[in-house]
Amino acid sequence: MRFPPAFLDEIRDRVPISSVIGQRVAWDRRKTNASRGDYWACCPFHGEKSPSFHCEDKKGRYHCFGCSVSGDHFKFLTELDGMSFPEAVEKIAEMAGVPMPVRDEREERREKERASLTDVMEMATAFFQERLQGPEGAKARAYLRERGLTSATQQSFRLGYAPDSRNALKEHLAAKGVPKADIEACGLVRHGDDIPVSYDWFRDRIMFPIPDSRGKIIAFGGRALAPDALAKYMNSPDTELFHKGNVLYNFARARKALAKGGTVIAVEGYMDVIALAQAGFENAVAPLGTALTENQLELLWRMAPEPVLCFDGDKAGMKAAWRAADLALPAVQPGRSARFALLPEGKDPDDLVKAEGPDAIRAVLADARPLVDLLWMRETAGGVFDTPERRAELGKTLRELTSRIRDESTRYHYQQEMREREQSFFGSQRGPRQGRQEGGRPGERGQGKAPAPGGQFAKGASGRIAITESLGQSALVKRGEGMSVREATIIVALVNHPALIDENFAHVEFLDLANSDLRKLHAAILDAMAHDAADERGAVIATIERAGCGGIWERAVALIKRARQWPALETAGLDDARDAFNQALHLQRSARTLHRELKQAQAALDADPSDENFRHLVEIQAQFNDVQATEALIEGFGVSSGRVGRV
């Protein structure tokens, strides 16, 4: 049975080759990097003591550096297990969850016809290439030189020229014996009942051959040279070979380039792809003159788990980025997302690489933002949230956005991230009560105040900002080893009231604690959960004792008693314990976020002492003051001797 190439490609892409080979070998733990899809083992084809057999999920290939065997999923099964090719295909299809195609003689005839059509497209490509180098291609060659494309680049991408003639290509193919029906089936001429005599589809255009995933030419894109042309760029019509929304320009070459590392870059046009390739970025692709489609996004994810979507620096480019974000959002999941690189205003990749060179492109790609950043920026940029109603509307919008995510785990973390951003954002949007300079905007804090005595300083474009002693030393930003009341409250409340463990499973599992002793208690709680021993306080404490952490538990309880955090103790009611736990957990998560953002803001200000970076650091310091004040009320209210332990 002959299997359609598209079917074989699909099941290969759906099944990591490591999952096929891993059923027959044991991976070497020292050399294998599973997170990168890079695996090593002793070769199953010849006896050896040290691993020289390598397979890579990104390439879908294996190779032994000892005996030189190599191949793909199907070859592994046919050569090692002695399966026939159809049996190997059936096994991979079963692993992929894809039904085997039913033999269809008509479909097999169509496959043969498609093969003959690709031969016609190859002939057309050669024709266009020849015309580009001939006398009639002088104007096209001049245009390509002006665009900075070298002769080697033109040949590499097989660029050509369609003469300004209604019949040049049609007559050329007919002279070589190509039937009229095949010329029409390839979309190379305009024809139909209302067209008495067919004529060439492309005329007076620079031609960009469009290959499929195997490198076979299946369509063309044409760039008009005449300034009054109705369409600047024009693609082949949909044919048996070509469906515009299912193809990415330069897909095959880019996938091959990814073997060197990196991720795939999606740009907006043919010239962007070619200019980037000439500058050394061979891993770029482009949709074909339309917005990115679901099928094209799926192709990107087959190439890399986190493609970079690069958009022009204008309003149209920003709108395209937002459309792509909305398209990707429902399908994101662990190991499948996207980053967004936004170019300078008025620039596309072709302009930028010509004006400033490859380093400028590298800088743009290095600054690519995750999907969550782009969504947050879209919903908050330029917004005024000075009333509870407007803040509530933002919250509703963010909840509706994140609810579109189909993967439950990813949806939960997006919702958590948006809640944290919302809390932090509104903490800096409180208006006049936060202090307001005369003539300033609500929410601006006095940047002209003198630094606190003994404070630390960071340079900013507007002067110097004091990083107070409490900010510099607080456990909110400096993760010390002292046991804090906040972290102890979380752990003690969980142990004394195990119902909180079940209620807050997702939070408990991923607690981020600064203190190493409390991390040991946390590990014991997780161990109790794993062995179904987290339903009763006594069972959890028994697990703590078996882990040798009894002394740590006693110190944590003693700290809670000294700090008068009685709701975390065994004698408190569950409702009181729940309130104390939730308060402490909220502060803990805020502290973690603040710690991360402060480090980033300080690094940004050191690298670029601009007004924007300066204001950002001011905002974070103000947020710290809010969190510090709240924690003081919870931990130290009524304790005359100050805080207990290191905060």
HUFENVEN-V300584 format. One record per run of one state. SS is the DSSP state (a for helix, b for strand, c for the rest). FROM is the first residue (numbers start at 1). LEN is the number of residues. If there is no record, write none. Layout:
BEGIN
[[SS FROM LEN] [SS FROM LEN]]
END
This chain:
BEGIN
[[c 1 4] [a 5 10] [c 15 2] [a 17 5] [c 22 5] [b 27 1] [c 28 5] [b 33 1] [a 34 3] [c 37 1] [b 38 4] [c 42 11] [b 53 4] [c 57 4] [b 61 4] [c 65 5] [b 70 2] [c 72 1] [a 73 8] [c 81 4] [a 85 12] [c 97 8] [a 105 29] [c 134 1] [a 135 12] [c 147 4] [a 151 6] [c 157 3] [b 160 3] [c 163 5] [a 168 8] [c 176 4] [a 180 6] [c 186 3] [b 189 4] [c 193 2] [b 195 6] [c 201 4] [b 205 7] [c 212 5] [b 217 8] [c 225 8] [b 233 3] [c 236 8] [a 244 3] [c 247 2] [b 249 1] [c 250 1] [a 251 10] [c 261 4] [b 265 3] [c 268 2] [a 270 9] [c 279 5] [b 284 3] [c 287 7] [a 294 10] [c 304 2] [b 306 8] [c 314 1] [a 315 15] [c 330 3] [b 333 1] [c 334 2] [b 336 10] [c 346 3] [a 349 8] [c 357 1] [a 358 9] [c 367 2] [b 369 2] [a 371 10] [c 381 7] [a 388 15] [c 403 5] [a 408 20] [c 428 3] [a 431 4] [c 435 21] [b 456 5] [c 461 2] [b 463 5] [c 468 1] [a 469 5] [c 474 11] [a 485 12] [c 497 2] [a 499 5] [c 504 1] [a 505 5] [c 510 6] [a 516 15] [c 531 6] [a 537 10] [c 547 3] [a 550 13] [c 563 3] [a 566 3] [c 569 5] [a 574 34] [c 608 3] [a 611 26] [c 637 11]]
END
